[in-house]
Amino acid sequence: MRKYKFCAGFLSLAMACSLIMPVSAEDYSDTEAWYAKCSQAQTSQAGVKACQGFQEYQKNRKQSLQNSIEAYTSSIASLQSDTTKMEQLAKEQKELVSNLQTQISEKEKSIELIENNIKELEEKIQAKQAEIDAWNAQIENRMKNEQTTIGTNMIIDLIMGSDSLSDMLRRISGVERITEDDQSQIKKLNKLKKELVLQQDEQKRLDEDAKSQKAELESQKQQASKLEESYNKLVEEYQKKITELEAQKRSAQVDMNSIRDFVISTNFSGSIESVSGFIHPVQGGSKSAGTWAYPGGGMHLGLDWAAPIGTTVVAPASGVILYAAAPVGSNSGYLGNWSGYPYGGGNTIEMLCNVNDTLYAVSFCHLSQTIYVSAGQSVSQGQAIALSGNSGNSSGPHTHIEVYNLGSMSVSDAVARFSAGADFAWGTGWSGTGTSCEAGKAAPCRERPEKFFS
């Protein structure tokens, strides 16, 4: 019931926010297309009016997002130990971030387009002014020439100055040329002048729009910063509370039939080349959380290496792949997402390595959907095995790395053991640090990955 009230609260907020959006004859939902349209000079008053409506739509959209951010921040302050509520709130936050980042990206593109169009419009205005000046001069010259030909005071000349009927007809013909030919040109000139005025007005509108969008962009970047800060607080609280739930999830008996296609077969009979030391598996990025605890508290049984989605992950040593599966999207991670195996790992790989004649198991979690290896495949040190991602129970793009020291266990015994139960933890469990090698536990034991990767 508590969860229902929480979700209903956010639904009410969403409905309230939608009510403040303006009612318009135009459909502004394709914001990218409208940014592109309104970043250019409009050629009609209808276009100008539509773009003014889009500006109003944007203001209301920004206010709606701000209301959601304030509600999100307020909800975080009321959290205690309800991980379900934390997960729901984190999902809401991710949607807010995505919405905000889209608006920021659209606005940056729009500002660049406006500035380019203003330069182009200035050239068009100069060309239009030159054309108008040329038409003015041409019409004035023609009228002066006509006046010279038929006389400066046509009415008096027609009545008193005509020498003959044919002379009178000649003069009347000149008057007709002025009233038809030149008048047509005058109409064209007036049309050009109206176009010039619209272009000048559009230049002013685009200038003002660019200034307004730059100010809004800074405001949205501040919103993004506040949102990131509050989200980090939520993640910190979640990490403190999730240890027990994670241990329960990952200690549950796995249905081997459901993952058999991704697990090494017991008939593997190959050997593993021994190398003199590990190399770092993630080709870029930096440490975001160490072993055995998160920076803000809460047990953490591995090393988190933050890197952009798509960063290359390589084999830290020569070895064989025990497990490789990518059941979910590369950027599908969020708090409370228990997809993948081990539960919450998203897209994962587990491999055996031989370093200085000691057998190690190394696991990689939260990878992208791009995995280059499969169970039973032998790999060489430095070979690309996957791309990093943000999958499973993850708060952002990173690769989670765990290392297990299997001691003098043979490759065949290790393969048989993993094939039987697909135990990523090698009997060390998920609920504490007492099974670490540095705590004196005999192999198999958990190693601190930082011992090898820094």
C-alpha positions in Angstrom: 0.0 0.0 0.0 2.8 2.4 0.8 4.3 1.8 -2.7 0.9 2.4 -4.3 0.6 5.8 -2.5 4.1 6.7 -3.6 3.5 5.9 -7.2 0.2 7.6 -7.2 1.8 10.7 -5.8 4.1 10.9 -8.8 1.2 10.1 -11.2 -0.7 13.0 -9.7 2.3 15.2 -10.1 2.7 14.2 -13.8 -1.0 14.9 -14.4 -0.7 18.3 -12.7 2.3 19.2 -14.7 0.5 18.2 -17.9 -2.3 20.6 -17.1 -0.1 23.7 -17.3 1.0 22.9 -20.8 -0.5 25.4 -23.3 -3.4 24.4 -25.5 -2.4 25.2 -29.1 -3.5 24.5 -32.6 0.1 23.4 -33.2 1.5 20.0 -32.2 4.9 20.8 -30.6 5.7 17.3 -29.4 8.4 16.9 -32.0 10.6 19.4 -30.3 13.7 18.7 -32.4 11.8 19.6 -35.6 10.4 22.8 -34.1 13.8 23.9 -32.8 15.1 23.5 -36.4 12.1 25.3 -37.9 12.1 28.2 -35.4 15.9 28.7 -35.5 15.4 30.0 -39.0 14.0 33.2 -40.3 10.3 32.9 -40.9 8.8 34.0 -44.3 5.3 34.6 -43.0 3.5 36.0 -40.0 1.8 32.6 -39.5 5.3 31.1 -39.1 6.3 33.8 -36.6 3.1 33.2 -34.6 3.8 29.4 -34.5 7.3 29.9 -33.3 6.1 32.3 -30.6 3.7 29.5 -29.5 6.7 27.0 -29.4 8.6 29.4 -27.1 5.7 29.4 -24.7 5.5 25.6 -24.9 9.2 25.4 -24.0 8.7 27.7 -21.0 5.9 25.5 -19.7 7.9 22.3 -20.4 10.8 23.7 -18.4 8.5 24.6 -15.5 7.0 21.1 -15.5 10.4 19.6 -15.3 11.4 21.9 -12.5 8.3 20.8 -10.5 9.3 17.2 -11.0 12.8 17.8 -9.8 11.6 19.6 -6.7 9.2 16.7 -6.0 12.0 14.2 -6.5 14.4 16.1 -4.1 11.6 16.3 -1.5 10.9 12.6 -1.7 14.6 11.7 -1.2 14.6 13.6 2.1 11.8 11.4 3.4 13.5 8.1 2.7 14.5 5.8 5.5 15.2 2.1 4.7 12.6 1.3 2.0 14.7 -0.1 -0.8 11.6 -0.6 -3.0 10.8 3.1 -2.7 14.4 4.0 -3.4 14.4 1.9 -6.6 11.2 3.5 -7.8 12.5 6.9 -7.0 15.8 6.2 -8.8 13.8 5.1 -11.9 11.8 8.3 -11.9 15.1 10.3 -11.6 16.6 8.5 -14.6 13.6 9.6 -16.6 14.1 13.2 -15.4 17.8 13.1 -16.3 17.0 11.7 -19.8 14.4 14.4 -20.4 16.7 17.1 -19.2 19.7 16.0 -21.2 17.5 15.8 -24.3 16.3 19.4 -23.7 19.9 20.6 -23.2 21.1 18.8 -26.3 18.3 20.3 -28.4 18.9 23.8 -27.0 22.7 23.6 -27.8 21.9 22.6 -31.4 19.3 25.3 -31.7 21.6 28.0 -30.4 24.3 27.0 -32.9 21.7 27.0 -35.7 20.2 30.3 -34.8 23.7 32.0 -34.7 24.4 30.6 -38.2 21.0 31.7 -39.5 21.5 35.2 -38.1 24.7 35.6 -40.1 23.0 34.2 -43.2 20.0 36.6 -42.6 22.3 39.6 -42.3 23.6 38.8 -45.8 20.1 38.4 -47.1 19.0 41.7 -45.6 22.0 43.5 -47.1 21.2 41.9 -50.5 17.6 42.8 -50.2 18.4 46.4 -49.3 20.7 46.7 -52.3 18.0 45.3 -54.6 15.5 47.8 -53.2 17.9 50.7 -53.7 18.5 49.6 -57.3 14.8 49.4 -58.0 14.3 52.9 -56.4 17.0 54.4 -58.6 15.6 52.6 -61.7 12.0 53.8 -61.2 13.1 57.3 -60.4 15.3 57.5 -63.5 12.5 56.1 -65.7 10.0 58.6 -64.4 12.4 61.4 -64.9 13.0 60.3 -68.5 9.3 60.0 -69.1 8.7 63.4 -67.7 11.4 64.8 -70.0 9.9 63.1 -73.0 6.3 64.2 -72.4 6.9 67.4 -70.5 7.0 68.3 -66.9 3.4 69.4 -66.5 1.5 66.8 -68.5 -2.0 68.2 -67.8 -1.1 71.8 -69.0 0.9 70.4 -71.9 -2.0 68.2 -73.0 -4.4 71.1 -73.0 -2.2 73.9 -74.2 1.1 72.6 -75.5 0.1 69.9 -78.0 1.0 70.9 -81.6 -1.3 68.3 -83.1 -3.5 65.3 -82.4 -0.6 62.9 -82.9 1.5 64.9 -80.4 -1.3 64.7 -77.9 -1.6 60.9 -78.4 2.1 60.5 -77.9 1.9 62.4 -74.5 -1.1 60.3 -73.4 0.9 57.1 -74.2 3.7 58.3 -71.9 1.2 58.8 -69.1 -0.1 55.3 -69.6 3.4 53.9 -69.3 3.8 55.6 -66.0 0.5 54.4 -64.7 0.9 50.8 -65.9 4.6 49.9 -66.3 6.1 51.9 -63.5 3.2 51.3 -61.2 3.8 47.5 -61.6 7.4 48.0 -60.7 6.3 50.1 -57.7 4.1 47.3 -56.5 7.1 44.9 -56.8 9.2 47.4 -54.9 6.6 47.6 -52.1 6.6 43.8 -51.9 10.3 43.8 -51.5 10.1 46.4 -48.8 7.6 44.3 -46.8 9.9 41.3 -47.1 12.7 43.4 -45.9 10.7 44.5 -42.8 9.8 40.9 -42.0 13.5 39.8 -42.4 14.6 42.7 -40.1 11.9 41.7 -37.5 13.0 38.0 -37.8 16.6 39.1 -37.2 15.5 40.8 -34.0 13.4 37.8 -33.0 16.3 35.4 -33.6 18.7 37.6 -31.6 16.3 37.7 -28.7 15.6 34.0 -29.0 19.4 33.2 -28.9 19.8 35.2 -25.7 16.8 33.6 -24.1 17.9 30.1 -25.0 21.4 30.7 -23.7 20.0 31.8 -20.4 17.6 28.8 -20.3 20.6 26.5 -21.1 22.5 27.7 -18.1 19.5 27.2 -16.0 19.0 23.7 -17.2 22.6 22.8 -16.6 22.2 24.0 -13.0 19.1 21.8 -12.8 21.1 18.8 -14.1 23.8 19.5 -11.5 21.3 19.6 -8.7 19.6 16.4 -10.0 23.0 14.6 -10.1 23.8 15.7 -6.5 20.4 14.5 -5.2 20.7 11.2 -7.2 24.1 10.6 -5.7 22.6 10.9 -2.2 19.9 8.4 -3.1 22.5 5.9 -4.5 24.5 6.3 -1.3 21.5 5.5 0.9 20.6 2.6 -1.4 24.1 1.1 -1.2 24.0 1.1 2.5 20.8 -0.9 2.6 21.2 -3.3 -0.4 23.8 -5.7 1.0 21.4 -8.1 2.6 19.0 -8.2 -0.4 21.8 -8.6 -2.8 23.2 -11.5 -0.8 19.8 -13.2 -0.7 19.3 -12.8 -4.5 22.7 -14.1 -5.5 22.8 -17.0 -3.0 19.5 -18.4 -4.3 19.8 -21.7 -6.2 20.2 -21.0 -9.9 18.2 -22.8 -12.5 21.1 -24.3 -14.5 18.8 -25.1 -17.4 18.1 -21.4 -18.0 21.7 -20.5 -18.3 23.3 -23.7 -19.6 23.9 -22.3 -23.1 26.2 -19.7 -21.6 28.2 -21.9 -19.2 31.4 -23.8 -20.2 31.0 -27.5 -20.8 32.7 -30.1 -18.6 34.4 -31.6 -21.6 36.9 -28.7 -21.9 40.3 -30.2 -21.9 42.6 -27.3 -22.8 45.3 -25.6 -20.8 45.9 -22.0 -19.9 49.2 -20.2 -20.6 50.7 -18.7 -17.5 51.6 -15.0 -17.7 53.8 -13.0 -15.4 51.1 -10.5 -14.2 47.7 -9.0 -14.9 47.0 -6.0 -17.1 44.2 -3.6 -16.5 41.0 -4.9 -18.2 39.3 -1.6 -18.9 41.0 0.6 -21.4 40.1 4.0 -19.9 38.1 5.5 -17.1 38.8 5.6 -13.4 37.9 4.0 -10.1 34.4 5.0 -8.8 34.1 2.6 -5.9 36.6 0.3 -4.2 36.7 -3.0 -2.3 35.3 -3.7 0.4 32.9 -0.7 0.9 31.3 2.0 -1.1 32.6 5.6 -0.5 29.4 6.4 1.5 29.1 3.1 3.3 27.6 -0.2 2.5 29.5 -3.4 1.6 31.0 -3.7 -1.8 32.7 -6.9 -2.9 34.6 -5.7 -5.9 36.1 -2.8 -7.8 33.9 -0.4 -9.8 35.6 1.1 -12.8 33.7 4.0 -14.3 34.0 4.4 -18.1 31.7 5.6 -20.9 29.5 3.0 -22.5 31.4 1.3 -25.3 34.8 1.4 -23.7 36.9 -1.7 -24.6 37.3 -4.4 -21.9 40.2 -6.8 -22.5 41.3 -10.1 -21.0 43.6 -9.2 -18.0 45.5 -12.4 -18.6 45.4 -15.4 -21.0 42.6 -17.8 -20.0 39.3 -19.5 -20.9 35.8 -18.1 -20.7 33.6 -19.9 -18.2 30.4 -17.8 -18.7 29.4 -15.1 -21.2 25.8 -13.7 -21.6 24.3 -10.4 -22.7 20.5 -10.7 -22.1 19.8 -7.0 -21.7 20.5 -3.6 -23.3 23.8 -1.8 -23.0 22.2 1.2 -21.2 19.4 -0.6 -19.4 20.7 -0.3 -15.9 18.9 1.2 -12.9 18.7 0.6 -9.1 16.7 -2.5 -8.4 17.2 -4.1 -11.9 18.0 -7.7 -11.1 18.4 -8.8 -14.7 21.3 -11.0 -15.7 23.3 -13.6 -13.8 24.5 -13.3 -11.1 21.3 -11.5 -10.3 21.7 -7.8 -11.0 24.9 -8.3 -13.0 23.2 -7.5 -16.3 25.6 -8.5 -19.1 28.4 -10.6 -17.5 31.5 -12.6 -18.2 33.5 -14.9 -15.9 36.9 -16.3 -16.9 39.8 -18.4 -15.6 43.3 -17.0 -15.7 46.7 -18.4 -14.9 49.1 -15.8 -13.4 52.5 -17.0 -12.1 51.0 -20.6 -12.0 48.2 -19.5 -9.7 44.7 -20.0 -11.0 42.3 -17.0 -10.7 38.7 -16.4 -11.7 37.8 -12.9 -12.8 34.2 -11.7 -13.3 32.9 -8.6 -15.1 29.4 -7.2 -14.6 27.3 -4.4 -16.1 28.8 -4.8 -19.5 27.2 -3.6 -22.8 25.3 -6.0 -25.0 28.4 -6.2 -27.2 30.4 -9.3 -25.9 33.0 -10.8 -28.2 33.5 -14.1 -26.5 31.5 -17.2 -25.6 31.8 -20.0 -23.0 34.6 -22.4 -23.6 36.6 -20.0 -25.7 40.3 -19.5 -25.1 41.6 -15.9 -25.0 44.9 -14.2 -24.9 46.0 -11.5 -22.6 45.0 -8.1 -24.0 42.3 -9.6 -26.3 39.1 -7.6 -26.5 36.3 -9.6 -24.8 33.5 -7.0 -24.4 32.5 -3.3 -24.3 31.6 -1.6 -21.0 28.0 -0.7 -20.3 25.4 0.2 -17.8 23.3 -2.9 -17.4 21.6 -4.7 -14.4 21.5 -3.2 -10.9 23.7 -0.2 -11.8 23.5 3.5 -11.1 25.6 4.6 -14.1 28.1 3.4 -16.7 30.9 1.3 -15.2 32.4 -2.2 -15.0 32.2 -4.2 -11.8 35.3 -6.4 -11.4 35.8 -9.3 -8.9 38.8 -11.5 -8.5 39.0 -15.0 -6.9 42.2 -16.8 -6.0 41.7 -20.5 -6.7 45.2 -21.4 -5.6 46.6 -24.6 -7.1 43.2 -25.9 -8.3 43.6 -27.5 -11.7 41.9 -26.0 -14.8 39.9 -29.2 -15.3 38.7 -29.2 -11.7 37.8 -25.5 -11.9 35.9 -26.0 -15.1 34.0 -29.0 -13.7 33.1 -27.1 -10.5 31.8 -24.0 -12.4 30.0 -26.1 -14.9 28.1 -27.9 -12.1 26.7 -24.8 -10.4 27.8 -21.6 -12.1 28.9 -20.2 -8.8 30.5 -16.9 -9.6 31.6 -16.5 -5.9 33.4 -19.9 -5.7 31.9 -20.7 -2.4 32.9 -17.4 -0.8 29.3 -16.2 -0.6 27.9 -12.7 -1.0 27.3 -11.5 2.6 30.6 -10.5 4.1 34.3 -9.9 3.7 35.4 -12.8 6.0 36.1 -14.9 3.0 38.7 -12.5 1.6 42.3 -13.7 1.1 43.7 -10.8 3.1 41.5 -12.0 6.0 43.4 -15.3 6.0 40.8 -17.4 4.2 42.3 -20.3 2.2 41.7 -20.6 -1.5 39.2 -20.2 -3.0 39.1 -16.7 -1.5 38.2 -13.2 -2.6 41.1 -11.0 -3.7 41.0 -7.2 -3.6 41.0 -6.3 -7.4 43.0 -3.1 -6.6 45.9 -5.5 -5.7 46.2 -6.1 -9.5 44.5 -3.2 -11.2 45.1 0.4 -10.3 
